[in-house]
Amino acid sequence: MSERHLFLRACWREDVERTPVWLMRQAGRYMQAYQEVRQRHSFLEMCKNPKLAAQVTLQPVERLGVDAAIIFSDILVLVEAMGMRLEFHEGFGPKLGEPVRSMQDVERLRVPDAEKDLAYVMEAIRLVREKLRGRVPLIGFSGAPFTLASYVIEGRGSRTFRFTKEMMFSQPEAFHALMEKITSAVIDYLNAQVRAGAQALQVFDSWVGCLAPEDYERYVMPHMRRLFSRVEARGEVPVIHFANQAATFLEKVRHAGGDVIGVDWRIPLDEAWRRVGYDVAIQGNLDPIALFAPLPEIERRVRDVLERAGSRPGHIFNLGHGVHKDTPEEKVAALVKMVKRLSAR
Amino acid sequence: MSERHLFLRACWREDVERTPVWLMRQAGRYMQAYQEVRQRHSFLEMCKNPKLAAQVTLQPVERLGVDAAIIFSDILVLVEAMGMRLEFHEGFGPKLGEPVRSMQDVERLRVPDAEKDLAYVMEAIRLVREKLRGRVPLIGFSGAPFTLASYVIEGRGSRTFRFTKEMMFSQPEAFHALMEKITSAVIDYLNAQVRAGAQALQVFDSWVGCLAPEDYERYVMPHMRRLFSRVEARGEVPVIHFANQAATFLEKVRHAGGDVIGVDWRIPLDEAWRRVGYDVAIQGNLDPIALFAPLPEIERRVRDVLERAGSRPGHIFNLGHGVHKDTPEEKVAALVKMVKRLSAR
């Protein structure tokens, strides 16, 4: 490419002719073409078969015209590679083997060699890059250490994070040892994805919003700082840091690192950007459930997000969380068109 | 009582000799004495039998020495009285009959006569008052309209509130009609509780944190303002407004109403109080999972909350959410003692 793609320019806060748009979980169950693949394969099979993963990764690029692809995978494949059993049960979410609750349990986990142990992800990335032929950039991703740790400790999703916090508060050494091990795994995983061809990275801290600001600072932030400082291609490959429901400690999230800060819809985008600082880009932040509204109401909300972003370069339009599985596909397509039309300079 | 109780004085921001303390869900499964009752009766039976409800209401007063009792009940009994079937299944949470999804469905609901249709709550309040003999005040409560509406629309708990928001965004008239009906029911319910003997009231908006600030302002706040303005005993019976995970729109929560604003642990108490204004009292805000920590760590956190509250009158110590069912009972008892000891002027 002679010129960098729109999406990458926005990540670096360079001038753009319009706001780039992609959507978290844009390759997913709301889409008919995805469902057709999913009917014949389990979710994990789709993650582990590079051809299938590449196929569904490309669907939203071809059908919606989003400005970036994100490799189809699940944040928990890394945890599986660390030595935990991983299963997905319909309507229940992920379930992991023996939860990690002590220093001994932490020692049981290993830092995988991502290139070898997650070769299927790297192969999927190479395949997607080949098929994209430069049309749009490809985003690689990982769960953030806290979010991965919470699954590892709870053994499944949680509302209260009772075991996670109990370990944090009662066995801080074991908790930090776990975070350190996971952070090392994430660093290697992200670097391997860049070597395989990822042109941007996103770190998903989906569950970090369960923490008090002080606990984020003490138990999570140091690991996040190490993570961001060890991305080998930093300064070349932009890293998006999405911290869900973290509005009360956004400044700390920003301090932790990232070239782009992703925010959910609970905070107005202008307020979020002001708080993280204009020397980083911002991504977000339409409520995913707004896509169930009639088109004029969706348009009103899109305009609002774009107005809050203003004319300053560095806004990437996205939802504040993943596309909901029941979302009407035509609404998602309409959203992408709308952002392109309404943001044209 | 010749002098108002500590807890009530704190609600009115009067001088106190120490910080009063009570805990959301203080009568609950973490307590052995509660479990003994629960083994012989279903949860709903306990709510509907005034003697049993009174018995468990008093347990934390007698065993923990909290500074207020809160009537044992569930926010969904009001919804049942509005005409919806209500069931509780072990490990699954509440399940309601036919969800409300249209104006027709809204019309099916009725505004109950709380004194008659929820006579068992009123009777439990009278019984508790009798048995308390003025030792500590009794708090009555209700779910807030949005939280109740979300159960009514989803038919159960939800993570995404997909149907609630869909109705909000696509059928705003039906949504507002539902909110209005529920608000009328809540007003009557709270007033009846005061007539039965409740000396303070708490309104729980447990799920409102799923909303963007603008949506709170448009779809929820007007109903909340009506609610607080219609509490007949206002100015005499303090009303606590607990809005969970609402840190990004605390100012609007305060504007909605309440003599005391309850906050969760995601925001430091001093910041929360500054934002809602010092002309209301504040309640909170220890992370309930902190009770799984060793005692010195609990103490450190209690001190932090008390220091953030400072010496200004008007702080009521509480958790930022209900006591978790697995909490060691002795930790809860230790917490209450600790607050009393550390806050003594």
Interface residues (C-beta under 8 A of the other chain):
Chain A: T160 F161 R162 K165 E166 F169 S170 G209 L211 A212 P213 E214 D215 Q245 A247 T248 W265 R266 I267 P268 D287 P288 I289 A290 F292 A293 P294 E297 D304 H324 D326
Chain B: T160 F161 R162 K165 E166 F169 S170 G209 L211 A212 P213 E214 D215 Q245 A247 T248 W265 R266 I267 P268 D287 P288 I289 A290 F292 A293 P294 E297 D304 H324 D326
